[in-house]
Amino acid sequence: MLFIPFLELQRRNGRRAVTPERRWLVISYFSMIDGMACAQHIDDRLPYLERRGITPVMLTGVCSERWPDKVQARVPSVAPSGIRFELRHLRRRNRLIRLIKPLIDLLLLPLYLLEKLVIDLDSQWSWFPLAILRGHFLCRKHYPELIYSTGGPASAHLAAAMIAHRHNIPWIAEFQDPLVHDDWLRSKRALKVFTWLERLICSRADAVIFLTDQARRNADRRTGLTKRGWTVYPGADPVAMPDVAYKQGNECTFAHFGSLGGSRNLNLFLEGLRRVISERPELTEIIRLDIYGTCDRLSRRAIDEFSWPKMIRNHGRVPRHNSLEAMKKTDILLLIQNTEEFSTETIPSKTYEYFHIGRPILGLVHKNPELSEMMLRLGHMPVKADSPEDIKRSIAELAENWIEGRLHPASGGGFTVAQAVDRLITIQRDIMLQQKTGTADTLPPVNTEMNCD
């Protein structure tokens, strides 16, 4: 029987039935962290859930700041890797933690090394034990009609699986990134753990959401997910876009927003830019590259070694609102994917904000027809991420359009958070219908249609 408490609650003596408050238990390790994509993903959805009459009950990690107007429980990890990770975040806003962190790190070091030798998983793997305990308490107190796990680390899904099973509550699991993929770089032991966890989630969750259709198909091939797998593009919130007018200046600016690390770096773009400059040296006085966000050592080295350093301006990490304003003012937005097989089933979250900004996008896309089709349909320019020659031609074309005043704004729009939340609620209704009728055939086909309205 579907567990939705208080639906039949009535006052005695013939009084009118009490309308219960609809609550979802939202389990997300990351939330309420400015500039973090996996936190922003769920944070943007909460107001839209509330407008649809759903009250979120939040279960998060201690890295998250407190929501001022929501029920929220924050619990820590228990393993040394998790404790160290959380202290690194908390020291940014707590002076006492900054003072004692070196001592705690020293005390934890032997246990941390032993953990990495034996377990070798992500730093947040040990969050689930306390999350399960606190989740049980939240279910007994708030009676959620649904459990919705998301927000990056897989430990949120493991906690959700245990809580949903214990309390017999429908559960939607959302993978922001695939747990398992073809170009696995971690240990074989970690691959076995995540393969087991993926099968557990795909067998127990009432619905499993993926952010690309390719990720859904790959998971279906590994786990036999079938009709319980859904594709929901997360979108962005057009209301959050600042009211800032674009004005063409004296320089043609390409701007990248977000983190740069690993194979998502500036090497190929800078090689394409170098080839442009070698053919047209005068463009050194016109083209500029603005970087907003964090850079790893490889990207910083590429910037330092570029032959024309005055063409690059590194602004570092900036608050989200400031970055959106900078997007509005730039000439061309630069999108860079990793050049790994993993990129075939992921779309950078920044893409959806780019779509709503309304500026032209140059996308370095790696073997991802899904992303390329999105960009082309909205009037943007995808190129092969591993082809410096294609990148060179695109930079030259966009710069020439800017010089001639033909760098027209894109149409804007695209995928929205409101659409994603509507889709999420539709999935929940289908789960309820399926459980009520006791059949598995009531679910509609998986949504793969690109709705850009």
N, C-alpha and C positions, 0 to 999 in steps of 0.2 A: 504494500500500500504506500502510495506516495506520501512522504513526510512533509506536510505543510501545516504546522500547528495553528490552532485557533481559527481555521477557516470556518468551522461550524459553531464558533463560540456565540452564545446568545445569553442575554440577561433573562433572569427569571421573571415571572409574573407577566408574561406577554410583552415585554419591552422589545424595542427594535434591536436587531443584531448589531454587534459592535464590529466595525470595519477594522481589520487588523493592519498593522504597519508591515509593509513588505520590506524584508531585509535580505541582503546578500552578504555572506562572509567573503571578503576579498582578501586573499592571501598573496602577498607580494613582498619579497624581501626588500626590494627598493621601492620607495615612494617618497614624495615630498623632498626631492633633492634637485636643486636647480641645475640645469644643464646636463643631467644624466638621461640618456635616451630611454632606458628601460623603466625609469621612474616616471618620466614625462608621459610615456605611453599610457599608463594607468591613471595618472593624475588628471590628464585632460578628459578622461571619460567620466570621472566621478560626478561633475556637475550635470552631465547629460543623463546619467542614471537617475539622479535625484529629480530631475525634471520629469522623468517617466514614472515617478512615484516609488522609486526604489531607494532605500536607505542603506548605504554601504557601512558595514562593520569591518574596520581595517585591522589586519594582523600583519605587522611589518617587522623588519629588522631594526636594530637600534641605530643604524646609520641614518634612518629616516628621521626628519624633524616631525614634530607633533602637528597633527591637523587640529586647528583651533575649534572647529565646529563639528567634529565627527567622533564617534566611538572608535578608539584605536588602542590596540595593545602592541607594545614593542618588546621583542624578546631577543636575547643575544645568542650567538653561537657558543658552542661548548669546547670545541677543539682549539689547539693553539693557533692554527692558521686563521681560523675565523676570528679569534680574539685579536690577533695582530692586525688583521684587515680592518676590523671595526674601530680599533684604537687609532689607526691612521686617519680614518674619517672623522672621528669624534674630536681629535686634537685640534682640528681647524676651528671649532667653536667652543672649546673648553680649555682654559689656561691650565687648570690643574692636571688634566690628562696630558697636556704637552710636557709638563714637568716630570711626571712619573712614568711616561711611556718608555723611555730608555731602560729604566730599571725593570719594568714588566717584560720588555722584550728580552732582556738578558736572562731573566728567570725562566722564560718560556722557551728559550733557544734549544735546549736539549730535547724537550718534548716536541717542539716544532720539527726538528730534524728527523726524529723518530717517526713522526706522523707522515712526513713526506716520503720516507723510505718505505713505510708499510702501506700507506693508503694512496697518496699521490692523486688526490682529486682537487676540485676547485676549492677556494678558500671558504666558501659559504656552505659546504656540504653538511657541516654539523649543526646547521640552524634548525633542522627539522625536529629534534627531540623536544626542545622547549616550545617550539611552535605547535606541536601536537598537543602538549599539555594545556597551553593557553587556548588553543582552538577548541578543545573540549569544554573549557569553562565558558567561552563566548557562545558556543552552541546551546549550552544549558541555560544561559542567561538571556540570550536575544532571539533564539529560535529562528535562524535564517532559513529561507526557503530554497536557497541555492548556495553552493560553494563555487567560487570563481578564483582559480589560481593562475597567476601570471607573474611578470616582473623579473625575468632573467634567470637567476639560479634555479637549478632543478630541485633543490631541497624544498621549495614551495610546493611543488607538485607531489612530492613524497608525503609531506605533511597533510596536504589536501586529501590524498588517497586514504590515509589512515583515519582522518576525521570523518570523511564522507562515509566510510565503511562502518565506523562505530555508531554514527548517528542516523544512518540511512537517509542521507540528504543527496539530492542530485548534484552532480559535480561537472563543471566545465573547466578543462585544462587548456591553457593557451601557451603555445611555444613561441616565444619571441625569436629564438634562434633554434635550429634543429639540435637535438641532443646528440645525434649520431649523423655523420656525413662521410663521404668517400675519402677525402684527403685528411684522415685522422692523424694528428701530430703528437698526441699524448701517448701514454704507455698503453700496452695491450691490456693491462689490468684495468685501467680506467675505461677503456673501450668496452670491456665485458660488463662493467658496472653500469655504464650509461645505456648499453644495449638492453640489459635486463630492466632498467628503469623505464626506458621508452616502451618496452612491451607491457610492463605493468600499467603504465598510464593509459596506453592505447587499448588495453583490455578492460580496465575498470572505469575509466571516465565515461560519462554519458555522452559527452561531445568533446572532441579535440580540435582546437582551432590552430591554423597555421597562417603565417603572414604572407606566404606566396603559394601559388598552386603547385609549383614544382616541389616545394618542401612537403606538401600534403601527399603528392603522388609518390615521392620517395619513401615516406614513412608508411604509406599504404602497402608498398611493395615489401617492406621489411616486416610489417606487423599484421597485415590483413585487417586494417582499420575499417575499410569499406565506407558505409554510409554515415558512420559517426565522425568522419573527418570533414572539416570545413575550412574554406579559405575566406579570410576576412582581412581586407587591406585596412590598416589602422587609420590612415588619413591624418589630417591636421585640422586645427580649429581656425576657420577663417576669422572668427571674432577676435582671436588673439593677435592677428596681424596688425601692426601699428599703422596709423593714418599718416604716413610719411610719403611725400611726393618725390618721385625720381626726377633728377635734373642732370643732364649730361654736362660733365665738367671738362677739364683740360687733359685728362688722362683716361685711357680705356682700362678699366679695372676688372680683372678676374678675381673672384673671391671664393675661398674655400672655408666652409664652416664645419666644425666637428673635429674629432680626434684623428690624428694621423699616426699609424703604427703598423709594423709588419709589412705586408705586401700592399697595404693601402698607404701609399706614400707619394711623394711628389716627383720621384725619379723620372717616370715616363713623361709626365706633363712638362717638366723642365727640359727634358731632352727634345720634346717637340718644340718648346719655346726657343731652345738654342738653335734649332734648325731654321726657325722663322727668322731669328736675328741674323744668322749667317747669310741669309739671302737678302734681308732688308734691314741693315744696321740702323736705319733711322727710327725704327720702331722701338728702340731702347728708350727714346724720349717720350713715348706714348703709352706703351703697355706697362701695367703694374699688376702684381699679384699680391692680394691681401689674404692673410691667414688668420683665422679666428678659431682658437681651440688649442688643444695640447698636441705636442709633437714628440715622438720618440727620438732616440739618438740617431737612427738612420735618417729620419726626415730633417733633423737639425743639421746633420752633416751635409745633406744634399743642398740645403739652403746656404750654408757657409761656403760650400765649394762652387756655387754657381758663379759664372764669370761676370755677371752684371748684378752685383748685390743690391744696387739702388732700386732695382725693379721689384724687389720683394720686401714686403712690410709685414712683420710678424707681430700681431696684436695680442697674442696669448689668449687665455681663457677669459671670456666676458660673460656677464649675466645674460640670461635668455632674452629678455626684452631688448637689451642693447644689441644683441646679435641679430634679432629680427629687424631692428631699425637699420642696421648696417646692410642687411640683405636688400632692403628696399632701395637703398641709395647706390648699390653697386651696379655696374653695367652688365656683367655676365657672371652667373653663379656657376661654380665649379663643383661637380660631383665626381667622386673617385671611389670605385669599388676595389676590393681586394682582387688580386690576380691569382686566385686559387679556385679550385673546384667548388669550395664552399659557397662562393659568390653566385653560383648558378641557381641557388635556392634562397637567396636573401636579397632584400632591398634596403639600403640605408634609410634609417628613420627620417633623416634630414630631408630626404627626397620629397616628402609630402608637404613640409613647410615650404620648400622651394617652389612647388607647384602653385601654392597660394600667394606667393610673393608677387608673381607676375613679371619677373625678369627672365630673359633668355637663360637657358641652362645648357652648359656643355657637360655631358655625362661621359665619363670614362667607364664603360660597361664591359664586364667580363662574362661572356657566354651566357647572357641572361636575356632571352627574347622577351620575357615577361616585362622586365623593366624597360627595354628598348621600345616595346610597343606602347607602353604608357607614355614615354617621353615623346614619341612621334605623334601620337594622337593629340597631345596637348601642345604641339608646335615647338618642341625642343630638339636638341641635336645630340643623339647618342653616337659615340665612336668606340672602336675597339680599344679596350684599356691597355692591351699589350702591343699596340702598333704606334710607335713614335711618328711614323710618316702620316698616318691618318690624323693623329693629334695635331701635327704641324699644319696640315691643310685646314683643319677646323679653326685653329687659333688665327691663322692668316685670314680666313674668310670672315670671321667675326670681327677682327680688328679692322678690316677693310669696310665692312658694313658700318662700324662705328665712325670711321673717318668720313664716310659719305653721308652720315646721318640716317642710315637705313637700318639701324639696330632697333627694330621695333619691339615693344614689350610683348611678352607672351599673353595668351588669353586669360591666364590665371585660372583659379578654380581647381577642379580635380576631386580627389577623394577626401571626405570629411570625417571628423570624429563622430558627428551625429549619425552618419550612415553606418559607421561601424557599431555604434551602440544599438541602433535599430536592428541591425543584423544579429547582435548578441542576444537581444531580447526575443527575437524570432526563434533563435536556436533554443532558448530556454522553454518557450512555449511548445516547441516540437517535442522536447524531452518530456514535458508534462503530459502532452497528448499521448506520446508513445507509452509512458508508464500507466496512464489511465486505461488505455485500450489493451495494453499487454501485447502489442505487436511491434515488430521492428520495421514494418514496411510503410509506416505513415510518414517517415521522414522524406522530404523532397530531395531531389538530386543536389549534389554539392554545387555551391555557387562558384562558378569560375568566370562569370561575366564581368567585364570591366565597366562598372557604372561610374562615369565621370561627371554626372550631373551635379 
